[in-house]
């Protein structure tokens, strides 16, 4: 979130929501790679506060016809957001991160937690923390949960794996049936949305994995 001005980002995302027929889910996080912040001229130590401001602005610009908001770095008054998002009251905000600050950000400003490359136990602990903070904040309803994780399916040429994309990260490995069972485990913990990373460096391996997801994994999880 802190890489860009949140005002044009709000318009861009609202346009995507309209063009997609109201299917947009917004994933947001504060960032972690200091070199990227240096390249963009954004102070690394301000990433949390800048992200909080951006999330506040998105929520306001998407829900008020004539928004008026003053933050530390932005002042918005008498502007018109067009188009407004198709989803009402607005597109859902899934916030990533695994720190206490990230979990509190979900409870204050988000609609759900977007976990990344995690185990069942870590997902359970994170989800429980988010639920607790959600209640402590006085939010109504319940948070949503999603997951982003790399997968490596048996039978797909392992030499095509891009180890640079998965080094040091938890992955789902095994047959299509085994991976589906792992995903059902996350589903039982409350995960309602998953983004599977296809971490291969050759196009045929990528296509083969996508076909296996569609034909052998998705039916087992959806069913």
N, C-alpha and C positions, 0 to 999 in steps of 0.2 A: 503493500500500500504506500509506503513513503517515497517511492521512486518518482511519482508523477503528481501533478496538481489534481486534487480530487474533483474539481469542478468539471473539467472536460471529461474526466473518467466517468463521472456520473452520467453525462449525456451519452457517451459512447455505450455504456452498459445498458442504459435505458433503450437505446436504439436496437441493441442486440436482443433485448427482451421482446421488443415489438416484432422484429424480423423473424424471431424464432417461434412466434406464437405463444409467448409467455412461458418458455421452458428454461430460462436462464437461472442457474445457481451460481452465485458469486463466491469464489474462494478468495480469502484474504489472509495475509500474514505480514509480519513486520520485517521479514528479511533476516539474513544471517551472514552473508558474504561481504565482509568489509570492503574488499576491493571493488565491488560493484558500486557501493556508495561513494567511494573515492572517485570513480570514473564519472559518476553522475553529479558530483558536487553536492551531495546530500550528507550532512553530518551523521555518522554512524550512531552516535550516542543519542540522537534525537528520534531514532526510528520508532520507538514505542509511542511517544507523544504525538508524532506526526501521523501515525496510523490511527490513533484514537480520534484525532481531529478529522481525518479523512472519513472514517466510519460514521461519525456524527453528521458530517456534511452529506454523505450519501443518503442516510436515513431521512434527513430533512428535505433535501432537494427532490427526492422521489415521492414524498407524501404530502407536500404543501404546495398549493397553487402559487402562492406569493411568499416564498420563504424569506425569513429574516433570521440570520444567525451570525454571531460574532464569536470567533475562536482566537487563539493566540496569534495565528498566522493568516487567518482569512476573515473577511467580512462580506457577507452576502445580504443584499437588500433589494427588494423590488425587481427581481429577475424572474424570468419565465423559463421553466425547463420544458423543452419540447423536442421530441415526444416524451411524454411521461411513460413509465413502465406499464406494460400490459397487465402484469400481475398486481393484485391489490392485497394488502396495502403497498407492497413493493416486492422485488425479488429477494429471496432468502440470502442471508449472509452467513456463510460457513467460515469460521475463523480457525486457522491452523496454529500449530505450536504445541509444545508439551511442557512449558514452564507454568508456574503458578500464575504469573502475569498473563499468559495466554489464556488460561482457564478463566481468569477473572474478566478478561476482555470478552470472551464468549458470553459470560453471564450478563455483562453490562450492555454490550453493543451488538452482539450477534444473535443468530437464530440456531446455530449449531456448531459443533466442533468437528474439524476436518483433521483426522489423525493421519500420520504418515509413517509407512514402513515400520509397523509396530507389531508386537505379539499380542496374543489374546489377553494375557495377564496385564500388560501395560495398557491395552485398550480399556479393559474393565476398570482399572484404577483411574485412568483419565476420565472416563465417562462418569464414574461415581463422583469424582471431584467436581466436574462440571454441574452435575445435578444438584449437589450440595450447595455450590455457590449460586446457582440459579435461584434456589429457594431463598437463600440468605439475602439475595438482591431484591427479592419481592416480585420476581417475574411471574407472570401467569403462564399456564400451559407447561410444556416440556421442551427441552432442547432436542435438536436433531443431531444425528451422528453419521459421519461419513468416513471413508478410508481411501487413501492412495497407497498402493503397494506394488512393487515389481513382481512379476511371475516368470518362472522358468518351467516349461512343460516338457516332460520326458518325451523323447522322440524327435524333438526339434533340434537341429544341428547345434550342439553346444559350442562349437568353435566360433559360431556367429554371435555369441554373447559378448556384449560390450561391458567388460568388467569395470570400466571406469564409471559406468552409470549406477552400479549396484554395490561397489566396494564399501564395506562397513555398514550396510543397510540390511534390515530384515527383509527376506524375500519369501515368496511361496514357491516351493519346489515340489516336483513329483508328477504323477499322472494327472490327467484332466479330472478324474474322479477324486483324487486326493486333494487337489486344489479346491475343487467345489466343496468338499467337506470342510476345509479350512475356512472358506468364505461363509459357509453356513454357521460355523462357530462364531464368527464376527456378527453375523445376522442375529444370532441368539442373544448377543450382548447389547443389541439395540442399534446396530449399524444398518442404516436404510439406503445407503448409496455408496458405491465403490467405483474408484477409478483405477484400472489395472494398467500398470506400466509395462510396455513391451520393450525390454532392454536388449534389443539385438542390433547389430551393425550392418546386417544385410537385408535387402528388401524381401527376398523370398522367405526368410525366416520370420520376418514381421508379418507377412501375409498369412503364413501357415499358422502362426500363433493366434491371429485374429479369427481365422476360420475355426480353430479349436475352441476358442472362447465362445463363439456364437453357437457352434454345433454341439459341444460336449460339456461346457462349464455352465453357461447361462441357463440352459434348461434344468440342470440339476439344482441350481440355486433358486431359480424362480419357482420351481415346482415344489 
